[in-house]
Amino acid sequence: MSKGRAEAAGGAPGILLRYLQEQNRPYSAQDMFGNLQREHGLGKAAVVKALEQLAQQGKIKEKVYGKQKIYFADQDQFAMVSDADLQGLDAKIVALTAKVQSLQQGCRHMEAELKELTSALTTPEMQKEIQELKKECAGYRERLKNIKAATNHVTPEEKERVYSERQKYCKEWRKRKRMATELSDAILEGYPKSKKQFFVSGSLPRPHSPGRSVRGGLIHLSPCPRRKSG
Protein backbone atom coordinates (compact mmCIF):
# COMPACT_ATOMS: atom_id res chain seq x y z
CA MET A 1 0.00 0.00 0.00
CA SER A 2 1.39 3.45 -0.92
CA LYS A 3 2.03 6.10 1.73
CA GLY A 4 -0.86 8.27 0.48
CA ARG A 5 -3.26 5.32 0.46
CA ALA A 6 -2.14 4.33 3.98
CA GLU A 7 -2.78 7.87 5.27
CA ALA A 8 -6.21 7.91 3.64
CA ALA A 9 -7.05 4.54 5.19
CA GLY A 10 -6.02 5.83 8.62
CA GLY A 11 -8.43 8.74 8.36
CA ALA A 12 -11.21 6.68 6.78
CA PRO A 13 -13.38 6.30 9.93
CA GLY A 14 -13.58 10.05 10.45
CA ILE A 15 -14.30 10.69 6.77
CA LEU A 16 -17.04 8.06 6.63
CA LEU A 17 -18.65 9.16 9.90
CA ARG A 18 -18.76 12.79 8.84
CA TYR A 19 -20.20 11.82 5.44
CA LEU A 20 -22.97 9.66 6.94
CA GLN A 21 -23.92 12.39 9.39
CA GLU A 22 -24.02 15.07 6.71
CA GLN A 23 -26.03 12.99 4.24
CA ASN A 24 -28.18 11.25 6.89
CA ARG A 25 -29.27 8.44 4.61
CA PRO A 26 -28.37 4.72 4.34
CA TYR A 27 -25.45 3.53 2.23
CA SER A 28 -23.79 0.24 1.45
CA ALA A 29 -20.03 -0.14 1.58
CA GLN A 30 -19.95 -0.16 -2.24
CA ASP A 31 -21.91 3.10 -2.36
CA MET A 32 -19.59 4.77 0.12
CA PHE A 33 -16.54 3.58 -1.81
CA GLY A 34 -17.94 4.89 -5.10
CA ASN A 35 -18.85 8.27 -3.60
CA LEU A 36 -15.60 8.96 -1.75
CA GLN A 37 -12.91 7.05 -3.63
CA ARG A 38 -12.06 9.80 -6.11
CA GLU A 39 -12.12 12.68 -3.62
CA HIS A 40 -10.28 10.96 -0.75
CA GLY A 41 -8.48 8.08 -2.49
CA LEU A 42 -10.01 5.44 -0.23
CA GLY A 43 -9.70 1.75 -1.15
CA LYS A 44 -12.71 -0.52 -0.87
CA ALA A 45 -11.09 -2.69 1.78
CA ALA A 46 -10.36 0.40 3.90
CA VAL A 47 -13.99 1.56 3.53
CA VAL A 48 -15.39 -1.83 4.61
CA LYS A 49 -13.03 -2.03 7.58
CA ALA A 50 -13.80 1.53 8.72
CA LEU A 51 -17.56 1.01 8.50
CA GLU A 52 -17.39 -2.19 10.54
CA GLN A 53 -15.22 -0.42 13.10
CA LEU A 54 -17.69 2.49 13.41
CA ALA A 55 -20.60 0.07 13.77
CA GLN A 56 -18.81 -1.87 16.55
CA GLN A 57 -18.09 1.38 18.36
CA GLY A 58 -21.78 2.34 18.16
CA LYS A 59 -21.10 5.52 16.20
CA ILE A 60 -23.23 4.36 13.27
CA LYS A 61 -25.98 1.80 12.78
CA GLU A 62 -25.75 -1.37 10.69
CA LYS A 63 -28.59 -3.33 9.11
CA VAL A 64 -28.21 -6.64 7.27
CA TYR A 65 -30.44 -7.37 4.25
CA GLY A 66 -29.60 -10.80 2.91
CA LYS A 67 -25.93 -10.70 1.98
CA GLN A 68 -25.71 -6.91 1.97
CA LYS A 69 -25.03 -4.59 4.89
CA ILE A 70 -26.46 -1.08 5.08
CA TYR A 71 -24.92 1.67 7.23
CA PHE A 72 -26.47 4.95 8.41
CA ALA A 73 -25.94 7.58 11.09
CA ASP A 74 -27.29 7.03 14.61
CA GLN A 75 -30.60 8.89 14.62
CA ASP A 76 -30.48 9.47 18.40
CA GLN A 77 -27.92 12.22 17.89
CA PHE A 78 -30.36 14.31 15.86
CA ALA A 79 -33.03 16.51 17.41
CA MET A 80 -36.67 15.59 16.97
CA VAL A 81 -38.39 17.35 14.06
CA SER A 82 -41.99 18.47 14.41
CA ASP A 83 -44.64 18.21 11.72
CA ALA A 84 -44.44 21.95 11.19
CA ASP A 85 -40.69 21.72 10.64
CA LEU A 86 -41.22 18.90 8.12
CA GLN A 87 -43.81 20.95 6.26
CA GLY A 88 -41.39 23.85 6.19
CA LEU A 89 -38.67 21.63 4.80
CA ASP A 90 -41.08 20.27 2.17
CA ALA A 91 -41.98 23.80 1.10
CA LYS A 92 -38.29 24.70 0.93
CA ILE A 93 -37.63 21.63 -1.25
CA VAL A 94 -40.45 22.61 -3.61
CA ALA A 95 -39.08 26.17 -3.90
CA LEU A 96 -35.53 24.97 -4.50
CA THR A 97 -36.73 22.43 -7.09
CA ALA A 98 -38.56 25.18 -8.98
CA LYS A 99 -35.46 27.35 -8.82
CA VAL A 100 -33.30 24.53 -10.16
CA GLN A 101 -35.70 23.95 -13.06
CA SER A 102 -35.70 27.67 -13.87
CA LEU A 103 -31.90 27.78 -13.82
CA GLN A 104 -31.69 24.68 -16.01
CA GLN A 105 -34.06 26.25 -18.54
CA GLY A 106 -31.97 29.42 -18.54
CA CYS A 107 -28.84 27.34 -19.12
CA ARG A 108 -30.46 25.60 -22.08
CA HIS A 109 -31.40 28.96 -23.61
CA MET A 110 -27.86 30.26 -23.15
CA GLU A 111 -26.38 27.09 -24.62
CA ALA A 112 -28.62 27.46 -27.69
CA GLU A 113 -27.60 31.11 -28.04
CA LEU A 114 -23.94 30.22 -27.64
CA LYS A 115 -24.25 27.50 -30.31
CA GLU A 116 -25.88 29.99 -32.68
CA LEU A 117 -23.18 32.58 -32.07
CA THR A 118 -20.30 30.13 -32.52
CA SER A 119 -21.78 28.89 -35.82
CA ALA A 120 -22.27 32.43 -37.18
CA LEU A 121 -19.67 34.18 -39.33
CA THR A 122 -17.18 36.46 -37.65
CA THR A 123 -16.87 40.12 -38.72
CA PRO A 124 -13.79 39.48 -40.93
CA GLU A 125 -15.51 36.46 -42.50
CA MET A 126 -18.62 38.54 -43.21
CA GLN A 127 -16.55 41.31 -44.78
CA LYS A 128 -14.81 38.76 -47.00
CA GLU A 129 -18.17 37.23 -47.98
CA ILE A 130 -19.54 40.68 -48.86
CA GLN A 131 -16.56 41.42 -51.09
CA GLU A 132 -16.97 38.10 -52.89
CA LEU A 133 -20.68 38.75 -53.43
CA LYS A 134 -19.97 42.25 -54.76
CA LYS A 135 -17.44 40.78 -57.16
CA GLU A 136 -19.93 38.15 -58.30
CA CYS A 137 -22.66 40.77 -58.81
CA ALA A 138 -20.27 42.92 -60.85
CA GLY A 139 -19.59 39.96 -63.11
CA TYR A 140 -23.32 39.38 -63.62
CA ARG A 141 -23.89 43.06 -64.43
CA GLU A 142 -21.11 42.99 -67.00
CA ARG A 143 -22.53 39.85 -68.56
CA LEU A 144 -26.02 41.38 -68.70
CA LYS A 145 -24.60 44.53 -70.28
CA ASN A 146 -22.90 42.50 -73.02
CA ILE A 147 -26.09 40.55 -73.70
CA LYS A 148 -28.14 43.75 -74.03
CA ALA A 149 -25.53 45.29 -76.32
CA ALA A 150 -25.51 42.30 -78.71
CA THR A 151 -27.12 42.83 -82.14
CA ASN A 152 -27.94 39.21 -82.91
CA HIS A 153 -31.02 38.87 -80.72
CA VAL A 154 -33.67 36.43 -81.87
CA THR A 155 -37.19 37.79 -81.93
CA PRO A 156 -40.04 35.72 -80.49
CA GLU A 157 -41.43 35.27 -83.99
CA GLU A 158 -38.12 33.96 -85.32
CA LYS A 159 -37.79 31.62 -82.34
CA GLU A 160 -41.28 30.22 -82.92
CA ARG A 161 -40.58 29.75 -86.63
CA VAL A 162 -37.36 27.83 -85.89
CA TYR A 163 -39.15 25.58 -83.40
CA SER A 164 -41.96 24.95 -85.88
CA GLU A 165 -39.51 23.97 -88.62
CA ARG A 166 -37.61 21.78 -86.22
CA GLN A 167 -40.80 20.00 -85.21
CA LYS A 168 -41.67 19.48 -88.88
CA TYR A 169 -38.28 17.99 -89.71
CA CYS A 170 -38.30 15.78 -86.61
CA LYS A 171 -41.71 14.44 -87.59
CA GLU A 172 -40.43 13.64 -91.06
CA TRP A 173 -37.32 12.05 -89.62
CA ARG A 174 -39.37 9.73 -87.40
CA LYS A 175 -41.51 8.76 -90.37
CA ARG A 176 -38.50 7.90 -92.53
CA LYS A 177 -36.82 6.09 -89.68
CA ARG A 178 -39.88 3.89 -89.21
CA MET A 179 -40.03 3.15 -92.94
CA ALA A 180 -36.34 2.30 -93.09
CA THR A 181 -36.60 0.08 -90.00
CA GLU A 182 -39.54 -1.83 -91.45
CA LEU A 183 -37.70 -2.26 -94.75
CA SER A 184 -34.46 -3.41 -93.10
CA ASP A 185 -36.35 -5.88 -90.88
CA ALA A 186 -38.01 -7.36 -93.96
CA ILE A 187 -34.64 -7.75 -95.71
CA LEU A 188 -32.96 -9.18 -92.63
CA GLU A 189 -35.45 -12.04 -92.52
CA GLY A 190 -33.58 -13.67 -95.42
CA TYR A 191 -30.17 -12.08 -94.91
CA PRO A 192 -27.51 -14.69 -94.08
CA LYS A 193 -25.37 -12.42 -91.90
CA SER A 194 -25.97 -10.38 -88.75
CA LYS A 195 -27.81 -7.06 -88.61
CA LYS A 196 -24.59 -5.23 -87.81
CA GLN A 197 -22.81 -6.69 -90.85
CA PHE A 198 -25.82 -5.79 -92.98
CA PHE A 199 -25.53 -2.09 -92.20
CA VAL A 200 -21.71 -2.07 -92.35
CA SER A 201 -21.80 -3.58 -95.83
CA GLY A 202 -23.67 -0.51 -97.08
CA SER A 203 -26.58 -2.45 -98.48
CA LEU A 204 -29.03 0.04 -96.95
CA PRO A 205 -28.33 3.40 -95.32
CA ARG A 206 -29.46 3.45 -91.73
CA PRO A 207 -31.65 6.44 -90.78
CA HIS A 208 -30.10 8.91 -88.37
CA SER A 209 -31.00 12.17 -86.70
CA PRO A 210 -29.95 15.51 -88.27
CA GLY A 211 -26.43 16.52 -87.45
CA ARG A 212 -25.24 12.94 -86.79
CA SER A 213 -22.21 11.65 -88.63
CA VAL A 214 -21.45 8.13 -89.80
CA ARG A 215 -18.29 6.88 -88.07
CA GLY A 216 -16.60 3.64 -88.99
CA GLY A 217 -19.52 2.55 -91.16
CA LEU A 218 -21.89 2.51 -88.14
CA ILE A 219 -24.67 5.01 -87.57
CA HIS A 220 -25.74 5.62 -83.95
CA LEU A 221 -29.45 6.38 -83.66
CA SER A 222 -31.05 8.70 -81.12
CA PRO A 223 -34.58 10.11 -81.04
CA CYS A 224 -35.21 13.63 -82.24
CA PRO A 225 -34.95 15.87 -79.14
CA ARG A 226 -38.16 17.32 -77.81
CA ARG A 227 -38.84 21.02 -77.53
CA LYS A 228 -38.33 22.42 -74.07
CA SER A 229 -41.28 24.20 -72.49
CA GLY A 230 -41.00 27.84 -71.46
C-alpha positions, 0 to 999 in steps of 0.5 A: 500500500502506498504512503498516500493510500495508507494515510487515507485509510487511517483517516477513513473512519472520520471521513465516513462518519462525517459523510454519513452524518451530513447525508443522513441516509443509508449507504452500502459499503460499495456506495460509500466507496464509489462516492468517496474514492475519487475525492479521498483516495479510499480503497474498498477494503479500507472503507469496509473495515472503517464502517465495521469499526464504526458500527462496533463502536456504536457511532453508526448503525448497521442493518443486514439485508440478505448478503448486503449490509447497510450503514447509516448515522445514529438517529439518536444524535439528531433533534426531533423534528416536528410536523411543522418543521417537516412541512417547512422543509417540504416547502423549501424543497419545492421552492428549490426544485422550482429554482433549479428547473428555472436555472436549467431552462436558462442554461439551455437557452444560453447554450442554444444562443452560444451555439448559434453565435459560434456557428455564425460568421465572424466580422472578418468572414462577413466582410470577405463574404460581402466582397466576394458577393460584390465581385460576383454581382459585378460579373453578372452586371457585365454579362447582362450589359454585353447581352443587351448590347448584342445585335444578334437577338432572336425575336419571339417570332423567329424563335417560334418559326425555328421551333416549328420547322424543327418540329416538322423535320423531326416528324419527317425524320421519325416517319423515314426512320420507321419506314427504313426500320420496317424495310431493313427488318423485312430484308434481314429475314432472309439475310444470311449475316448479322444485322450489324454486318448488314448495315456495315456492308452498305446495303441500306443506309441506316436512318439517323438524326440531323447533325449525326455523322457516320463513323466507322460505317456505323450510324448511332441512332437517337430520337429527335430531341423534344422542344423544351417548355417555357 
